[in-house]
Amino acid sequence: MTDVSERNGLKLADANDPLALFTRWMDDAKVSELNDPNAMSLATCTPDGRPSVRIVLLKRFNERGFAFYTNGESRKGHELRENQHAALCLHWKSRQRQVRIEGPISELPPEDVDAYFKRRHRMSQIGAWASHQSQPLASREELLKRTEEFEKKFPGEVPRPPYWTGFLVKPETMEFWQEREYRLHDRFVFHAEAGGGWSKQRLYP
Ligand SMILES: Cc1cc2nc3c(=O)[nH]c(=O)nc-3n(C[C@H](O)[C@H](O)[C@H](O)COP(=O)(O)O)c2cc1C
């Protein structure tokens, strides 16, 4: 049997810092994924326990959390404010790897969101004004018309819409999954410990 995990360097004994492992896997994915290596599923939940999931882009990560940006008035925005927990899942097909992250969320401070918004392409900034994300839209023409209106309204710098925001998922658990032969995959879960640091455990695949 080929030792795929050996080939990819995934050994429980060597994996002590899930952030370092995540960084390495993300760097690998940047080299081999066709596009959007930072695309991740974001699961949110209503207060009465109905989940929903969609893709967002991971824009930054460190020990404090995993950051993404969105419209705070979207479905996810409402669900995140009502139930401040989220789950993330990244799947890198080119590497046959999955990472799951779960934890509480917080909203990023306005200075952070402003700084990120400023770096966006002008038309993405205009789009953030034009789109009532997750609301019914009568026609594509209406969206294009609104885009033109905001282009005229903001000929120079485009301010950040007040509802446009960002969230941070603080990792309480991080799980790494590496495909191996005959479905005998490697699966490691890390739990953040109260006093700092992580405990780790191998799971049946
Ligand atoms: C590859 C990819 C990246 C995306 N990135 C984002 C993102 O960073 N932020 C965002 O608000 N929506 C992003 N979307 C769109 C979302 O998946 C979703 O359609 C939208 O945010 C509305 O979700 P909601 O109605 O559940 O709030 C992305 C979609 C894809 C396929």
The ligand as an SDF file (V2000), in Angstrom:
LIG
                    3D

 31 33  0  0  0  0  0  0  0  0999 V2000
  -15.8540   30.7550   -4.9720 C   0  0  0  0  0  0  0  0  0  0  0  0
  -16.8840   31.6280   -4.2860 C   0  0  0  0  0  0  0  0  0  0  0  0
  -16.4510   32.6260   -3.4300 C   0  0  0  0  0  0  0  0  0  0  0  0
  -17.3850   33.4330   -2.7640 C   0  0  0  0  0  0  0  0  0  0  0  0
  -16.9330   34.3640   -1.8690 N   0  0  0  0  0  0  0  0  0  0  0  0
  -17.8340   35.1070   -1.1690 C   0  0  0  0  0  0  0  0  0  0  0  0
  -17.3730   35.9910   -0.1390 C   0  0  0  0  0  0  0  0  0  0  0  0
  -16.1760   36.0760    0.1910 O   0  0  0  0  0  0  0  0  0  0  0  0
  -18.3080   36.7470    0.4960 N   0  0  0  0  0  0  0  0  0  0  0  0
  -19.6440   36.6600    0.1860 C   0  0  0  0  0  0  0  0  0  0  0  0
  -20.4440   37.3830    0.7820 O   0  0  0  0  0  0  0  0  0  0  0  0
  -20.1100   35.8000   -0.7540 N   0  0  0  0  0  0  0  0  0  0  0  0
  -19.2350   35.0220   -1.4440 C   0  0  0  0  0  0  0  0  0  0  0  0
  -19.6880   34.1190   -2.3790 N   0  0  0  0  0  0  0  0  0  0  0  0
  -21.1450   34.0440   -2.6290 C   0  0  0  0  0  0  0  0  0  0  0  0
  -21.8040   33.1980   -1.5190 C   0  0  0  0  0  0  0  0  0  0  0  0
  -21.5680   31.8170   -1.7410 O   0  0  0  0  0  0  0  0  0  0  0  0
  -23.3320   33.4210   -1.3990 C   0  0  0  0  0  0  0  0  0  0  0  0
  -23.9620   33.1940   -2.6310 O   0  0  0  0  0  0  0  0  0  0  0  0
  -23.6770   34.8160   -0.9220 C   0  0  0  0  0  0  0  0  0  0  0  0
  -22.7470   35.3190    0.0180 O   0  0  0  0  0  0  0  0  0  0  0  0
  -25.0750   34.8380   -0.2960 C   0  0  0  0  0  0  0  0  0  0  0  0
  -25.1570   33.9340    0.7720 O   0  0  0  0  0  0  0  0  0  0  0  0
  -26.3310   33.9780    1.8750 P   0  0  0  0  0  0  0  0  0  0  0  0
  -27.6230   34.3020    1.1440 O   0  0  0  0  0  0  0  0  0  0  0  0
  -26.3520   32.6180    2.4700 O   0  0  0  0  0  0  0  0  0  0  0  0
  -25.9740   35.0530    2.8610 O   0  0  0  0  0  0  0  0  0  0  0  0
  -18.7880   33.2750   -3.0270 C   0  0  0  0  0  0  0  0  0  0  0  0
  -19.1960   32.2480   -3.8820 C   0  0  0  0  0  0  0  0  0  0  0  0
  -18.2660   31.4350   -4.4920 C   0  0  0  0  0  0  0  0  0  0  0  0
  -18.7530   30.3070   -5.3780 C   0  0  0  0  0  0  0  0  0  0  0  0
  1  2  1  0
  2  3  1  0
  2 30  2  0
  3  4  2  0
  4  5  1  0
  4 28  1  0
  5  6  2  0
  6  7  1  0
  6 13  1  0
  7  8  2  0
  7  9  1  0
  9 10  1  0
 10 11  2  0
 10 12  1  0
 12 13  2  0
 13 14  1  0
 14 15  1  0
 14 28  1  0
 15 16  1  0
 16 17  1  0
 16 18  1  0
 18 19  1  0
 18 20  1  0
 20 21  1  0
 20 22  1  0
 22 23  1  0
 23 24  1  0
 24 25  2  0
 24 26  1  0
 24 27  1  0
 28 29  2  0
 29 30  1  0
 30 31  1  0
M  END
$$$$
